[in-house]
Amino acid sequence: MSYEYVPIKEVMLEKSIYRTLTKLSYHDYSGEASLSSIINDMLKEYLHTYVLSKRMGHMLMPKETVKTAIDEMDEEQIKKASIANATRYREGAIIEHGKPSLAAYLQLMKSFAKANGFDMEVSKNPDNDHPVLIISFQMGNKFSEFLGSTYMMLLQEFCDIDRIEITETALYVEYRPKQEQVVSHTE
């Protein structure tokens, strides 16, 4: 994806931040991390994760605290929490992308997975070429059920779910995007 860049004059950084950033760009052995790319990545993550998550009603908490709280919930409470969380993601898609869509939901999932240290992959099933979403939570069965149910609800708006597996550590969803229905109007 190609981006258009806008030079910003008179941006001032604290000296200690500038030194840290230049060390990061200097120590990147791939040769692809310029100071500009590091700052752009940081701003993207800040805007797409922290600002958006606050607007969606999320807050930063230790993983163990969240895991413990969810482990104390019964099935009905997890279901209600998943529905509320799906509503927050829907609102986030509207805020961030103007409307909910499969691409918007996947982008939000990716942003939050990255911010929370969850591994996420979207790939294709080699047997049938259907998209597959895999997220490793490593937070226990009830947490996987909570977030897995949230994500399943979101995907079902735009996809047919072929297979879903929720384990103690991960979520696996194989899906097929629904075809857009074209309505013809005759006059």
N, C-alpha and C positions, 0 to 999 in steps of 0.2 A: 504494500500500500504506500502510495506516495503522499507526502504531506507538503503543504505550503508553509513556509516559515516567515515570521515577521521579526525583523531585528528590533530589539528594545534598547534604547539608549538610556543611560543614567540609572541602570539597575545597580544597586549597591548591595554587596554581600558582606557579612561580617568576615573579618580576616581569618578567623579560625575555621569557619565554614568553607571559605574559598580554599584554604590549604588542604582541608580534608577532601574536598571535591577534586582538586587537582591531583592529589595522591591517588584517589580512586581511578581517575582517567589514566594516569601514568602507569598504574599497576595492572590495568586490564591487558592481559596478554593476547586477547583476540585482536587487539588493534582497532576495535570498533567503538570504543566508549570515549567519545570526546566530552569535554566539559558541557557543551550544549546538549548532547544526547542524555547525559546523566541528569541534568537539570530538567529536561523535558520529561524523562521517565519518572522522576520524582514528582513533578507537578501533575502528570497524568494519574499516577497512583493516588496522590492526595485528593485530586478532584473526583476521580471515579470510585474511590473507595471510602475515604474518610469523610469528605463533605457529603457525598451521597448517602452513605450509611447513617450519618447523623440525621439527615433529612428524612430518612426512612424509619427513624426511631431506634436505630441500633446504638449500642454503646460498647466501648472496649472493656472487656473483662478477661480475667485469666481463664484459660481453657478448662482447668480443673474445676473452677467454680461453676462454669456452665455445665460441664459433664455431671457434676454432683447434683445440681438442681434438676437436670433432665432425668437423671437416674431415679429421682424420687417421684417422678410423675407416673400416673397410671396411663393406660391406653387412651382413654377418653381425653385426658389432659394433653397428651401428645398430639392427638388428632386436632384438638382446638388450637393448640399452639402452631401446628403446621399450617392450618388454614389462615391464621393471623399472619404468619410469616410469609405465606404466598401472597397475601394482600399487600404486604410491605414491598415485596419484589415487584408486584404489578405497579404499585405507585412509583417505585424507583425507575421502572422502564418508561413510565410516562414522563417523569422528571428528566431523565437522561436522554431519552430517544424520541420523545413526543407521543409515543404510543407503544403498547406492548407488542412484541413480535418474538419469534423464535430466536432471531439473532440478538435482540435486546436481552432476552432472558439468559442466553448462553454467555453473553458478555458480562452481565451482572454476576452470574455464577463464577465465571473465570476471575473476575476482580476480587470477589469475596474469598474464593479459594486461595488465591495468591496472598491476600492480606492475612488470612488465618493459617497459612502454612499447610494447606491441604493440597495434595497432588490431584490435578485434574487433567483429563485427556479427552478430546473428542476425536474419534477415529472412525474407520469403516470396518464393518464385519466382513472379512474376506470371503465368506461363504455366500453372502447375498448383497453385499455392497450397501447395506443400511448403515446409517450413522449410529455410533455408539458413544455414550457418555459414561466415563468412569471417574469417580471421585473417591479418593482414599481419605477418610476422616481420622481414623485411629482414635475415636472418642467413645467407643462402646456401642452396644446394640441399640439402646434407646435413642442416643443422639443420631445414629445412622437412620433409624426409623423416622425421627423428627425431620431431619433435613432431606432424607430420601423422599418422604411423603410430600414435603414442600415442593421439591423439584419435579416430582411426578405430576403434581397438580398444574404446575406452570407448563410443562411440556405438553400435557394433554390438551391445552388450549389450541396448539398448533400442530400436534403430532398424534399419530396412532402409536401406542406403545406395543411393541412386539414381545418384549421380554424385559423383566425387571428383577433384579436380585439385590436385596438389601442384607448385608451381613454385619457382623459386629464392627468391622473396620472400613467397609466400603459400600459404594452404590454402583451398580451396573445397570444401564438402561439402553436398550436397543430400540430405536424408534424410526418412524417414517414420517416426514413432514406431510401434512395434509395438503392436498391440492387446492389451490384457491378456486372457489366456485365463481364462475362468471355468470352474472344475471343479465339476460338480454331483455331489453325493453322494446316492445313493439308499439308503435303508435297507430 
